[in-house]
Structures are given as structure tokens and as C-alpha cells.
Amino acid sequence: MGRLFWKFFFVLMLAQVTTVVGVSTAIWLRHRNVAAQAEWAPGHSAARLLETASTTLQRDGEAALRILLEDWSREPLPRVYALDSNGREILGRPVPRHAGGDASMADEAAGPRSVRRVPLADGRTYTLFMDEREAGPPGTPPGRGELRGPGGPDGPRGRTPSIFPIEPIVGGVLASLVVAALLAWYVAKPIRSLRGAFAAAAHGDLDVRIGDGMGRRRDELADLGRDFDRTAAQLKLLMDGQRRLLHDVSHELRSPLARLQAAVGLARQQPGNAEASMDRIERESVRMDKLVDELLALSRMEAGMGAGHEESVDLTELVNDVMRDAAFEVDASSSPMALEADIDALDGVSIKGNAEMLHRALENVVRNAARYTPPGGHVHVVGKHDAVKREIRLTIADEGPGVVVAELESIFEPFYRGTQAQGTRGHGLGLAIARRVVEAHGGSIRASNRASGGLAVEIRLPTA
Amino acid sequence: MTATKILLVDDDVELLDMLKTYLEREGFEVAVATDAEAGVAAALSGSCQLVVLDVMMPRMTGIEALSRIRMASRVPVLMLTAKGDDADRIVGLELGADDYVPKPCTPRELAARVRAILRRTQAAEGSEEGPAAIESGPLKLFPRQRRAEWEGKALDLTSTEFNLLDALARNAGRPVSKDQLSEHALGRPLARFDRSIDVHVSSIRRKLGTLPDGRSWIQTVVRQGYQLVKE
């Protein structure tokens, strides 16, 4: 059990014990007062009532007493009975048996305060007495609700309520103990499992999940557990991606290194022919520089684009720029091909974003298309503007071999090289960078095989 | 004597070109294959004395190519593996590669490894030096023909495995250090953390089976090396 459990436990415990003791004490105090009152108050008032009745009778006569008693009988007061010497009640009410039954019995059974003989001026004598149940004279036997202690009807101390009630308090404290322990456990347990999961994650184990351990629990703690699971899964995905990328990068850097070493070896072996080797060494170092450059671009994209680089990018200008650069490269290469752009629909349309990154993305896709297009083929770029969906669509189509359907998605992953790509010059990063850029601009990119052969890459970007 | 023919299998055309030039200058005859399938076919044609196989190739990997070659041929195979990729290396050695060179490597290093393997596989062949046969228990080695028999039946060993068993049999009953074994079987001193010898020995153990009491014929002697049990 952790500290949290004990803290919860003691606080709850304390609260409940305080309540139990406080309530018990309050009840006890109140009943001690009630009991004290019960000792004298009813007797006192009874004596008062009898006193009043007898005074009225003596001074004002039978008629006045009758009126008084009738008044009283409507009030919630103890009944006062008046019997004449013949045993007749003054209001003709039946006299309760236990109340005395007749004057003589009442005379014997009751003390001077509850029975009163009142001699009248004409010599007759009235006996005034009260219904004992309501008068509550002292020495009343137990069994009357208001005189019981808080321990219950059979509590041995119920008889003597002035002694402090220990058993109910002990019972209450025990119950509090159990309730406090359960509640503390209920709160502390999921927190402990959360803690364990965090510790595991801190040690690099991101496979740990706690959602199952929460069972069907539905509260903030269970939500916290599920949030943790989501976080761990997301982190694992990211870390796996990074690890794979690092692995691929090291592999990718080795190829130019291997060629460098081979070139150096050749130069040593044939010092006379060193010039050719030097050219190779230079070429390889340029390649490595490009690869590192692309890697940096990729990692910048992964880290989230420079948010401060938002600007309005004119699409016509962007596409024309890229096509001009690509045409220049194609002219310089040994395989002539036609680069065509049909982007009239994009006239005057601009999007918000980073012009440099967008240029790079489009350039990568166009270059990729040119790379796989055989000499004499076409690379076709078509731009469309969808004013309703507020997006533009750029389709870059080539006449290359296309891509196996199962790999259409994978070609956008870093260093992925289609099984049909062979001995090509790329690093396998171009399309990955393109996808990152497009997605960072809120767009999407996907590839499909054309019916006429070749690959078509479609870029969708939201317009400003 | 005609030049020794080496087969280079790698998907990096430019690298292949340079290595070919280099090795030809070193006096080898070089054939090249740019993918694993062509490499397997060329290796099985029997025209080459040694195959240099790159492990990292698209489609069929070098490992798969190696297992196909080993199904039908005992031609010495030198693997080019990525540095630090121990899994590929160990799987390759278990599948019967004779040695490996981490890539990138200098062409000089590659040529030296090629020579080391060829020296060991070709030295004994046809030479009249040394004993005609070595016997130790159920094992019979014929170094001149590079042939081995176990309980009268022919043992199928790669040339590195043969060299290892040869070194162990000559010293049967005594431990042979891993360094000695490496020099004898691979033609090079053992590098730190190099598990090549252990992998080769475990392959041989599998082929020899166990003693009646369940122990292996080749015993590990802690900190000293391996020892062939002498009856």
C-alpha cells in the first residue's frame, strides 16, 4: 500500500470518526437534558395543572372547572379528571382504570402532587387527578421512547442514559475503518497501476498497457489510464519510425561510402589512372552531400515546419519554376523526354504555405516521374482547381513501368524502393519528403497506376 | 595455371564496376551479377572458385541466395554485410558462408579475404604435402582431397568447416584456441567480439551428432578454445 492509500485512509477515517463521535456526543447530551427534564417538567406541569384546576374549582365553582377542563381537553395537555364524591366525572368522561379508577384508589396509588382533594364550600369534595400516562410523574417505569439512550431499545445502558455510549461509537469507528479502507483502495489502486506503467515506459517499455487493468471502470482515473495507453502507442509508433529511419540512413550512407572506398582503392592501385578515380570520388561526395541535405529536410519536416514561413504561394509560378528546372536537367541528360504542364486552371490561384518546401515537394515528384520515364516519353503535369471543395489537384503522370499495386502506399516511405526500381540514382527520400510537405500543408498525396501504363501521383492542397 | 575466377554479386552497378577493375588488376578473373537470381545461377554453373555475395539486395536477399547456393554447391562464399548487422552475419555463417567482410570495406581488404579463403581451399588440393589421412575416432579426414568421413559416411562440410575440423583433428584430445582456429580456418586473426568461429563450430557439431552420453564431440574448453573428444 502506497502513501496515497494511507493518506486517503486516514483522512476519511478521521472524518468519519469525528462524525460518529460528534453525533453520538450530541445525541447523548441532548438526551441527558431530555432525561433531566423528564424528571421534573411533566410532574411540574402536572402539578401546575392540578393547582390551576383546584383553584378554579374552589374559587369559581363547578361550572368554571367544567369550562376549563373542556378547554384543556382540546389542547395537547395531560388529561385532568375531576370526580365528585359519588365517583362521577365532571364532564362525564370515562375514567381510565389505570388512572386510579376511583378516588380511593387514586388516593392510595398517587402521590400528593397528582391527586388533589378539593373541598367545596357546600361541603362536597371533588377529587382531581391526572392521567398518569400523560402526566409523566417521576419514577415512571422505563420503556418510554424519549427516555431511552441512543444505544437502542435493548442497550444495557439504555436504562441509565447519563453514561457515555461506548458500543455505538466503537461500532461506528469499525464501520468507518472498513469504508475508509475500501474507498482509499479504490482510488489508490488505479493510481498504483498507472505509476507502474509510467515506470515501465520510463525504462523504454512502451508496450505496457493499463486499459485492461481498469476493467469496466468509468471515471477520470480510467480515462487517465486510457490516455496513457494512447500516448504510449503513439510514442512507440514514432520511435519505431525513427529507429527504422536511422537504420535506413546508415545503410543508405554506406553505399556511397563503399563506392568512395573502392574509388580510393583503385586510385592507389593504378596511380597513373588516378584522375578518373578522383572524378568518381568527387561525384560520390556530392551524392552524400545531397543525401544529407535531403535527410535534413526530412527531419525538419518531421519536427514540424517552420510555422513562421507562411506566405501566399502562386501555384502557376511554382509549377512553371519546377518544370523549367526539370527541363534543364532533362536537356543536360542523355535521355530526351517531353515535360508538359497543363495548368491554366490554376491561373491566379494561390495557397498558403512555405514556398521553398512546396517547390521541393513538387520537384521531387516531377524528378521521380522523369527518372522512370523512358527516353522519348512524356511527363505530364495537370492542374485543376475545385472551387467548391476549396482545393487544387495536381496530377503528375509518367510513362514509366508503374508500381506494383501493393506498393502504391509504401513508395512514400523513406528509403522505400519499389521492387521494379533498379540501379536508379535516387536516395528513396524524394517522395517521402513530398508527402511530409503536402501533409504539413493540410493536403494529401497518393499514387495510382495509369490505365495506359506509368504512374500518376496526385497532390491535393487546400486553397487559401 | 589459369586465373582464379571470382563471382561478384551486388546490386550497386557502379561499385561492382570498380571492384571488378580492382580485382582484375590483382590477377583474378571476375564475373559479375547485379541481382541475386542471376548470382545464384552463375554460382551454380560451377565456373567460379569463389562467390562474393552482398547481403543487402532488393527482391531476393543475399541470405536467400546463399541458402539456394548451399543447397547444391560447396563453392566458398564470402559475404558482404552491413557493419553492425550481427543478425545477417550470424545467419549467413550458419547457412554455410565461409567468411564475411563488413561493408563498406577497402578493396584491398576484400582482395586479402578472397585470397585467404582461396589459399586454404586450394592449398591442400592436389598437393602431396602432409598426411594423406587423419583419423580420430569415427572421423576420417583426407586433406589432399578435402574430403571427410564420419563413421564411414561422407560428411558434407563447407571449406571453412573442413579447415576447422582439420585443425581440431590434428590436435584431437587437446584444446585448440579460437585464435589458432581462426588463423587456420579463416586465414586471419580473430577480431574482438567476432563470433565466426563459434558459429562455424556449432554448424559442425550439428553435423557430427552427439556422444553416447549426450555430450558433443567438440567440447568447449572455457577460455582456451575447442577440443575434439579423443576416444
Interface residues (C-beta under 8 A of the other chain):
Chain A: S250 H251 R254 S255 L257 A258 R259 L260 Q261 A262 A263 V264 G265 L266 R268 Q269 Q270 R280 R417 T419 A421 Q422 G423
Chain B: D11 D12 V13 E14 L15 M18 L19 T21 Y22 R25 E26 T34 D35 M56 P58 R59 A82 K83 G84 K103 P104 C105 T106 P107 R108
